[in-house]
Amino acid sequence: MAPSAVAHRALDGVSYRIEGTDLDLRSTATSAVELVVGGHLFEFTAGPAALAEGMAASLGIDTFDTELAFQGGTLRTATTREYDPQSQLVETPTLIAWQGRKHSLVTRLYRSGIEDVLALLRTFRITEHDDGLSLAPDAGSDCRFAGPAAVIKEVPGLGLVEMSRRTKERSAQLPPWQGGKVPTGELYRDTLSDGRPFFVLSGSRLWATVVPLADTTVDDVPGVLARCTLRAV
């Protein structure tokens, strides 16, 4: 039987819970966040343990170059050579994969060795929870979040759901009129640049977007959202 509620943790530590008796919530979720370290921007993605192997396979990586114990998990790196036809340059990106008991964290660095990788990862602490990973910048390190982390999950009947913290900047993007009332908060409908519809949910602490996929009946989405709740816990 599919669960009627599930929680997924974002990389900034916020846990998001989806509840709905008629929703299929069995799919896994990922979380993405940007960190500013030493004035440079780095993007990290977390997900199930298989995320690391899946990303390596998509890049044609069969084996990793290095493997060592790090912050309660296993840290592996693999450097590849890629030709960029636009710049006509050969790049050597390094895939970084940290794996814990049930979750993994991945990113890619360019023109970096293992010393650079360790220096970057030592600016924050990785903690594994039952519902995902969280990152916490170390006190005194030149590391901070560039913005709220997001949790991304595909939910049949809704589409691609992205949840993050509500901020003043995001609230300012809402139209001046009140949205439709749903258990999560207010619901708005808008259109992407390619003409596809999407929905925005604004709660007291939560900001979520719902992008219907090809197998989603768009007109049914508001009704589904009226029968479920999304919240930050």
C-alpha positions as CSV (number, residue, x, y, z in Angstrom):
1,M,0.0,0.0,0.0
2,A,1.3,3.5,-0.9
3,P,2.0,5.8,2.1
4,S,-0.5,8.6,2.7
5,A,2.3,10.9,4.0
6,V,6.0,11.3,3.3
7,A,8.7,13.7,4.5
8,H,11.8,14.8,2.5
9,R,14.6,17.0,4.0
10,A,16.1,19.9,2.0
11,L,19.8,20.5,2.1
12,D,19.3,23.6,4.3
13,G,17.8,21.4,7.0
14,V,14.1,22.1,6.4
15,S,11.9,19.0,6.2
16,Y,8.9,19.1,3.9
17,R,5.9,16.8,4.4
18,I,3.3,15.9,1.8
19,E,0.0,14.3,2.9
20,G,-2.8,13.0,0.8
21,T,-4.8,9.7,0.9
22,D,-5.3,9.6,-2.9
23,L,-1.7,10.5,-3.9
24,D,1.0,8.0,-4.9
25,L,4.0,9.3,-2.8
26,R,6.4,6.3,-3.4
27,S,8.8,8.1,-5.7
28,T,12.1,9.4,-4.3
29,A,13.0,13.1,-4.1
30,T,16.1,15.2,-4.6
31,S,17.2,18.4,-3.0
32,A,19.3,21.1,-4.6
33,V,21.0,24.1,-3.0
34,E,23.6,26.7,-3.9
35,L,26.5,27.5,-1.5
36,V,28.8,30.5,-1.7
37,V,32.2,29.5,-0.6
38,G,35.1,32.0,-0.8
39,G,33.0,34.2,-3.1
40,H,32.4,31.3,-5.6
41,L,29.1,29.6,-6.2
42,F,28.7,25.8,-6.0
43,E,25.6,23.7,-6.6
44,F,25.0,20.5,-4.6
45,T,22.3,17.9,-5.2
46,A,21.2,15.2,-2.7
47,G,19.1,12.2,-3.2
48,P,18.9,8.5,-2.5
49,A,22.1,6.5,-2.3
50,A,21.7,5.4,-6.0
51,L,21.9,9.0,-7.1
52,A,25.7,8.9,-7.1
53,E,26.0,5.8,-9.2
54,G,23.3,7.1,-11.6
55,M,25.1,10.4,-12.2
56,A,28.4,8.5,-12.7
57,A,26.8,6.2,-15.2
58,S,25.3,9.2,-17.1
59,L,28.8,10.7,-17.4
60,G,30.3,7.4,-18.6
61,I,32.2,6.8,-15.4
62,D,32.7,3.1,-14.5
63,T,35.1,3.5,-11.6
64,F,36.1,6.3,-9.3
65,D,39.7,7.6,-9.0
66,T,39.7,8.1,-5.2
67,E,37.7,6.7,-2.2
68,L,38.0,7.7,1.4
69,A,36.0,7.9,4.6
70,F,34.7,11.4,5.2
71,Q,32.2,12.9,7.7
72,G,30.6,9.6,8.5
73,G,30.2,8.5,4.9
74,T,32.3,7.5,1.9
75,L,33.7,10.2,-0.4
76,R,34.6,9.3,-4.0
77,T,35.8,11.4,-6.9
78,A,36.3,10.8,-10.6
79,T,37.9,13.1,-13.1
80,T,36.9,12.9,-16.8
81,R,37.9,14.8,-20.0
82,E,35.2,16.6,-21.9
83,Y,35.6,18.5,-25.2
84,D,33.5,21.7,-25.4
85,P,32.8,22.3,-29.1
86,Q,31.6,25.8,-28.4
87,S,34.8,27.0,-26.7
88,Q,37.0,24.3,-28.4
89,L,38.6,23.5,-25.1
90,V,39.1,20.3,-23.2
91,E,37.7,20.5,-19.7
92,T,38.5,18.1,-16.8
93,P,35.5,18.1,-14.5
94,T,35.6,16.1,-11.3
95,L,32.5,14.3,-10.1
96,I,32.3,14.4,-6.3
97,A,30.0,11.9,-4.6
98,W,29.5,11.5,-0.9
99,Q,27.4,8.5,0.2
100,G,25.9,7.8,3.6
101,R,23.7,5.0,4.8
102,K,20.7,5.8,2.6
103,H,21.4,9.1,0.9
104,S,24.1,10.7,-1.3
105,L,25.4,14.1,-2.2
106,V,26.9,15.1,-5.6
107,T,28.5,18.0,-7.3
108,R,31.0,18.7,-10.0
109,L,34.2,20.9,-9.9
110,Y,36.3,22.1,-12.7
111,R,40.1,22.3,-12.7
112,S,40.3,20.9,-9.1
113,G,42.3,18.2,-7.4
114,I,41.5,16.2,-4.3
115,E,43.0,18.9,-2.1
116,D,40.5,21.4,-3.6
117,V,37.7,19.0,-3.1
118,L,38.5,18.4,0.6
119,A,39.0,22.1,1.2
120,L,35.5,22.8,-0.2
121,L,33.8,20.1,1.8
122,R,35.4,21.0,5.0
123,T,33.7,24.4,5.0
124,F,30.4,22.7,6.0
125,R,29.0,19.8,7.9
126,I,27.1,16.9,6.3
127,T,24.4,15.3,8.5
128,E,22.3,12.4,7.5
129,H,18.7,12.1,8.7
130,D,16.1,9.5,8.1
131,D,14.4,11.8,5.6
132,G,17.5,13.1,3.8
133,L,20.8,15.1,4.1
134,S,21.4,18.6,5.5
135,L,24.4,20.9,5.2
136,A,25.5,23.4,7.8
137,P,28.3,25.9,7.2
138,D,31.0,25.7,9.8
139,A,31.3,28.7,12.1
140,G,34.2,30.8,10.9
141,S,34.3,29.4,7.4
142,D,33.6,31.6,4.4
143,C,30.5,29.6,3.5
144,R,26.9,30.5,3.3
145,F,23.7,29.5,1.5
146,A,22.9,31.6,-1.6
147,G,19.2,31.0,-1.0
148,P,16.7,28.4,0.3
149,A,17.3,24.8,-0.7
150,A,14.6,23.1,-2.7
151,V,13.0,19.6,-2.6
152,I,11.9,18.2,-6.0
153,K,9.6,15.3,-6.3
154,E,7.4,13.8,-9.0
155,V,3.9,13.1,-7.8
156,P,1.4,11.3,-10.2
157,G,-1.7,13.4,-10.6
158,L,0.2,16.6,-9.8
159,G,3.4,16.6,-11.8
160,L,6.8,17.9,-10.7
161,V,6.5,19.5,-7.3
162,E,9.3,21.8,-6.0
163,M,9.1,22.9,-2.4
164,S,11.2,25.5,-0.5
165,R,11.0,28.2,2.1
166,R,8.8,31.2,1.5
167,T,10.8,34.4,1.4
168,K,9.9,38.1,1.2
169,E,11.3,38.2,-2.3
170,R,9.1,35.3,-3.5
171,S,6.0,36.8,-1.7
172,A,6.6,40.0,-3.6
173,Q,6.2,38.1,-6.9
174,L,2.6,37.2,-6.1
175,P,-0.3,39.1,-7.8
176,P,-2.1,41.6,-5.6
177,W,-5.3,39.5,-5.5
178,Q,-5.9,36.6,-3.1
179,G,-5.3,33.1,-4.5
180,G,-7.6,30.1,-4.3
181,K,-7.9,28.6,-0.8
182,V,-6.4,25.2,-0.3
183,P,-5.2,23.4,2.9
184,T,-1.6,24.4,2.2
185,G,-2.4,28.1,1.7
186,E,-3.2,30.1,-1.4
187,L,-3.1,28.7,-4.9
188,Y,-2.2,30.6,-8.1
189,R,-2.1,29.5,-11.7
190,D,0.4,31.0,-14.2
191,T,2.1,30.2,-17.5
192,L,5.7,29.2,-18.2
193,S,7.7,31.0,-21.0
194,D,6.9,28.0,-23.3
195,G,3.2,28.4,-22.7
196,R,2.7,25.5,-20.4
197,P,0.7,26.1,-17.3
198,F,2.0,25.7,-13.7
199,F,0.8,26.4,-10.2
200,V,2.2,28.3,-7.3
201,L,1.4,27.4,-3.7
202,S,2.1,30.0,-1.0
203,G,1.8,28.9,2.6
204,S,2.9,30.5,5.9
205,R,6.4,29.0,5.6
206,L,6.3,27.1,2.3
207,W,6.6,28.1,-1.3
208,A,5.9,25.4,-3.9
209,T,5.5,25.2,-7.6
210,V,3.7,22.4,-9.4
211,V,4.4,21.8,-13.1
212,P,2.0,19.3,-14.7
213,L,3.7,16.7,-16.8
214,A,2.6,15.0,-20.0
215,D,0.4,12.5,-18.2
216,T,-1.2,15.1,-15.8
217,T,-4.7,16.4,-16.4
218,V,-4.1,20.1,-15.8
219,D,-7.7,20.9,-14.8
220,D,-7.6,18.2,-12.1
221,V,-4.6,19.7,-10.3
222,P,-6.5,22.3,-8.2
223,G,-8.8,19.6,-7.0
224,V,-6.0,17.3,-6.0
225,L,-4.2,20.2,-4.2
226,A,-7.5,20.8,-2.3
227,R,-7.4,17.3,-1.0
228,C,-3.8,17.2,0.2
229,T,-1.3,19.3,2.2
230,L,2.2,20.4,1.7
231,R,4.1,21.9,4.6
232,A,7.4,22.7,6.1
233,V,8.0,21.0,9.5
